[in-house]
Amino acid sequence: MALCVIRSRRSLVIPSHQTPSGKLDLSFIDKVPVLRCYTRTLHVYKHGPEASKVIQEALSKALVPYYPLAGRLKESDANQLHVECTGEGVWFVEASADCTLDEFDYFDKASFSIPYDELLPDQVPKSEGMEPLVQMQVTQFACGGFVIGLIFCHTICDGLGSAQFLNAVGELARGLEHLSVAPVWQRDFFPTPTRQSNVGQLANLSMPPPMPDNPLEHVSIDIYLDEINQLKKEFHESTGQTCSAFEIVAANFWRQRTRAISFKPGTEVRLLFFANCRQLIDPHLPKGFYGNCFFPITIAATCDLLEQASATDVIKLIKEAKTKLPFEFAKFKNGDHLRDGKDPFLAPLGYTTLFISEWGRLGFNQVDYGWGPPVHMVPIPGSSIIPVGIMGSLPLPKKGVRLMTWCVEKHHSQPFTDLITKLI
């Protein structure tokens, strides 16, 4: 059925009290070109009368300690990004739908059939080409539930930082006078490396080349907690080592997708994911830091190896690559990539590269505006042509992982579905 959403009010929500003005520098990781984008998500709640009013008021209060989010990105003449703390605010849209969430199964199945455009904020104002860093639409449904459509600037926060901010809004919405975690800017933890190099050459490599427009099919797989625990047990019995749910899902995802596609023999295939590096900073970043702090891990193998390997073999490949993270991150922080003219954030994109991201442990599932946590969160793909899988949590009350993928062309969709579901 069609979803009819009426947007009744659009406004800029500004901090409830006066906040500092001026310029704030970003870290070198914040300024990585591939992060100059906006993430889009839907957050589905079963109950919440007058949610728009409650959340808008709490948002205004949260923008006092999180005042940089009420500012705007600005690029200097030297092509350097920074935040202008203007206090202009975040974009907020109030909306309603005359149907119930139950009629749409609480948007349980994340797919291209979900009317994203109806649930995300529209008509975003731009001042001198600068968008608000946070954009939100709260759509109230006839059943009393609501959906938050969120657009968040990745340059300012990674997933952990975005979830930290939303949890702060939730705490204020519930009436807490003080946040449990105070926000920390501290973007000087990773200054621009000073190693001499051909920086101009690196700048030319800083954005990926265009990809052919071959839309990828959506496939969603639910993996229950007892199934994950059984696979962990099998790995431990085989190797004497432990492994994580991420390693299990990523290994099987990469392996079975490679099998389903049947690449030309000898083709190199890659698995790419981002690893949190907060624990690698010395001294450690304080609790409350909400900027970007991660590093890409890329694993390459021939399709022949992947097709013949067991799940245990591929998990070992992933674990081995993760052990190299401290060394590779230190090299990046030292500026070795500037000398070499190679940007580690730019793995070769294409049908042979698979990207996986774990969202279930970021903190979005704990955000409570006064009526309990969300039923679930739906990630919205930024591109339908980049092979990607996102690990989220199963909708409550179920426990486990939902792997939401846009990773195979139409003629590979059924073989991939058959392989991945049989395994898990």
N, C-alpha and C positions, 0 to 999 in steps of 0.2 A: 504494500500500500504506500501511497505518497505521503510524505511528511510536509505539513503546512505550518511554517513558523512565521510568527508575526513579531517583528522587531519594533518595540514600542519606544525605546529611548536609547540614544547614543551620547556618550559624554567622555571627557577626559577626567579621570580621577586623579586628583593631586594630593600630595601629602597633607595630613590633617594639621600639621604644625610647620612652621618655617624650618627649612633645612639648608645646609651649607650649599653654596654655589661655587662655581669654578671648574677647573679642569682636573680630571683624574686619569692617570696613565693606566694602560692595560699591560698585562704581561705579554711576553713574546709568544706564549702558547695562545692566548686570547686572540692575537693578531694573525694567527695562521689563516691564510686565505680561504681554505675550505670550510672554515667555521663561520664565514660571513653569510650566514643563512638563518632561517627561522624554523624551529621545530614546531610541529602541530600535533596536538593530542586532544582526545575527548575523554572526560572524566565523568562517569555515570553514577549517580546517587539515587537510591530508592526513595528517599524521603528528605524533605527540606522546605517547609512552607516559608514563603517570602525570602527565598534563598538569595535573590538578587540584592535586596536591601541589606541583608546581613553581611554578605560577602563584600559588597561595595564599601560599606562602612569600615570593615576590617581591613580591606585593601588600602584604604586611605591612611589608616593608622600604621600599617606595616611599611608604607612608603616613607615613613619618618626614619626609622633605622636603616631601611634599604633605599635610601634616597637616590643612589646612583641609578636605580631602575626607573626613576621618574625623569631621568635626563634623556639625552640623545647622543648617538654615536656621531662623531665628527672626524673627518679626515683632513689632516694638515697638508700644506704644500709639499711636504717631504713624503707624502703617501703613508703617513703614520696615523693610525687610529687612536682616538682617545674618547673619553666620555665627558661631555659637557653637562654639568649638574645644573640643569635649567629649572627643574621642578615642574616641567610642563605636564607630567603625569602619564598614566597608562590609559589605553583605550578600553572602554567598557561598554558593552551592549547588553541591554535587558531585552529578553524575548520570551515568548510563550508559544505553546502548542496545545491545540484543543483535543489531543489524543493522549493515551496513556503509554508509559514506557513498556508496559507488558505487551501492548500490541506490536511493539518492535523487538520483543524478546530482550529488552534492555540493551539493544545493540550488541548482543552477545557474540555474534559472528562478525569479526573484523574483516570487512571485504570492501571492494570498490562499490558495492551496492549501497553502502551507508551514505546518506545525503550530507556529506561533510560540509558543503558550501552553506547549507541551511543552519548548521550548528556552530560554525566558526564565525567570528566577528567580521563584519563587512565595512565598507566605506571608511577605511582607516585614514585619518588626516595625516598629511605629510607637510612638514615645515622645512623648506629648503632641501627637499629630497631625503629628509631624515624621518624614519618611522618611529613610533613609540616602541620601546624595547619589550614591553609586555602588552599583549592584546587579549582580551577575554570577553566571551559571551556566555551569559547564564540563561539557559532556556528552561523555563518552568513548564512542566507537563501537568495535564489535568489530574493525574493520580497523586500529585503532591511531590513527585520526584523531580529531579532536575539534571541537566547535563551542562558541564562546563566545557566550552570549546576554547582551547588555549593556544596562543601563538607566542613563542618565546625566542628572543634573540640568543643564538648559540654563542656569539662572540662574548657575551657578558657572563654566562653561566653554563656549566656542563649540567648533565642530568642530576647529579647530586645537589648542585647549587640551586637548580630550579625547584627541586622537591623541597629543599630547605626553606626557600622563600614561601612556597605554598603552605607548608606546615606552620610557618609563622603567621600567615593570614588566618589559618584555621584556629590557632591558639587564641588570637585576638577576637575572632568571631565567637569563640566559646567563653569569652569574658576574662581571659587571663590578663593580668595587669603587666606582667613581665614575660618576655620570651624565654623559653627554656634554653635556646641557643642564640647568643648575640651574633649578628653578622660581622664578618671580618673581611675587609677589602684586600689588603696586603698583596697587591699585584707585583710588587717589587721582588718577589721570591724568584722570579725568572726574568731577569732583564735581557735586553737584546744582546746576544753574544757579540764580542768585540773582535773575534778572530778575523784576521785579514783574509779577504776572499773576493771573488768576482760576484758581488751581491746582485749586480744587474743581471748576470746570467741566471742566478737562482730565481729572480723575480719573473723572468720569462718562463720558468718552469712551474710557477706557483699555482696555476690553475689547470685542471685536467682537460684534455682535448675533448671535443664533442663526441658523443656516442651515437650510434645509429638508433633511430627511433623504432625499436621493436618492443612494444609493450609486453610486460611480463605478467603471467597469470598469478592470481592470488591462491595460495594453498595454506590452510591453517591446520595445525596438528596439536591435539591436547595430550599431554603426557602427565599421568597422575603420580602422586608422590610415592606410592608403593612401587610403581614401575621404576622410578628413578632410583629408589633405595635398592631394588633388586639388581639393577645394572651396576650400582656402586659396589655391591657385595660381590658380584661376579668379577669385577676388575680387581678388587682386593684379593680374592682367592687366586686369581691368575698371576698377579704380580707382587703381592705383598705390600702394595702401595694404596694410598687413598686417592680419590679423585672427586671433583666437584660436579654438581649438576650441570654447570655451564660446560665443562669439558666433555661430559657425556653427550649433551645435546649438540654441541658444536661439531664434535667428531662424527657423529652419525649423520648429521645434516650435510656436512661437506662430502662425506663418503658416498651417501646414497644419491645426492644430487649429481655427483660426478658419474656414477653408474647409470643413472637415468638418462643423462644426455649422450653418453657414448661418444666422447670426443675422439678426434683422430689420434691414433696411437702416437705416443711421445709428446702430446700436448702438455705444456706446463699449466697447472691450475693452482690457484692461490686461495688461502683463507685469510681474511683480514678482520681484526677486532681491536678495540681500544682498551687499554689497561689503565686503571686508576693508579696514579703515581704519587699520591699524597704522602705515602709512607716512605718515599725515596727522597724527599726533600729534607735537607739538614741545614738548620734545625727544622723540626717537623712543623708543618703548617698548623696553626691553632684551630681548635674546634670552632666552627662557624665560618670558615673560609668558603666562599661560594663561587669562585672563579673556575676556569678550565684548568684541569691538572691531570692530563692523561697522555698516553703515547701509543701509537699504532704498533701492533704486532702482526707481521705478515709471514705466513708460512707457505712455502712453495714445494710442490711435488709433481711428478708426472701423473697423468691420469691413469696410466697403467698401474702405478703403485697404489693409488687410491682404490681402484677397482678390485684389486687383489687383496688389499689389507683387511685385517679384522678391525672391529671397533676398538679393541685394546691397542692395536698398533697405532691407530690414528690419535687416540687419547695420549699415547706416549709422545707423539710428534708435537702435540699442543703443549704438553707439560714441559718438554725440552725447550720449546721456543720461549715459554714464559720465564724460564730460569735465566735467559739472556737479557731480560728487561732492564735490570739495574745497569748493566754495562752499556746497552744501547741508549738508554735515557741519559746517562752521564755523558756519552759522546755528543748527543744532541744538545745538552745544556752547555757543553764546552764549545759548541759552534763548529764541530767537525763537518756538519752538512753544508755549511757555508763555504768551507774550503773545497769540498768535493763537488759542490753544485748539485747535490741530490737532496730533495725534500722527502724525508721519511713519511710525511703525511700524504704523499701522493703515490700510492701503489697503483700499478697499471690497472685502469678500469676496463671493463668489458665483460663478456659472457663467461670468461675463464676465471674471473675474480669474484669470490663470494664474501659478502660482508655480513657479520653477525654482531648484534648488540644486545646486551643483557639489561633490561629495564625493570625486571621484577624486584630488584633489591635496592633501587634508588631511593625509595621513600614515598613515592606517589601514592602507594596503596594504603598509607597510614594517614593521609590528610583528612582531617575531621573538622567540619565547619559547625558542628553542634548536633549532627544527626547520625553520626557514625561514619566509618570509612566508605570509600566508593565501592560499588559492586565490582567494577573493574575499570581499566584504562585502555583506550584504543589508540595506538599510534597510527598516524596518518602518513603514508609514504610521501617523501619529498619528490621522488622520481619513480616513474613506473618502468624505467629502463635499466636501473642499476640493480643487480642481483643482491637481495638483502633478506635477512631473517631477523626478527626481533623477538627476543625471549621475554614474555611477560608472565604475570601470574594468572592462574585460572580464576574466572569470576567466582566470587564468594557464593556459597560456603565451601566450594570445592578447593582442594589443595593440590598444587602441582604447577606445571609450566604449560603455557600456551605459546607455541612457536608460530608466529605470524610471518609468512614469507611472500615475497614477490621476487621469484628467483628463476623461473623457467618460462620459456616460450610455450605457446599453446600446445604444440605437438609433443612437448616433453612433460606436460602437466600430469597426465595420467600415469605414465611410468614412474615419475617421481612420487606421486601420492601413494601408489601401490608399494613402493620400496620403503618409504619412510614410515608408513603406518604398520607394515608387517614387522618391521624391526622393533618398533616401540609398542 
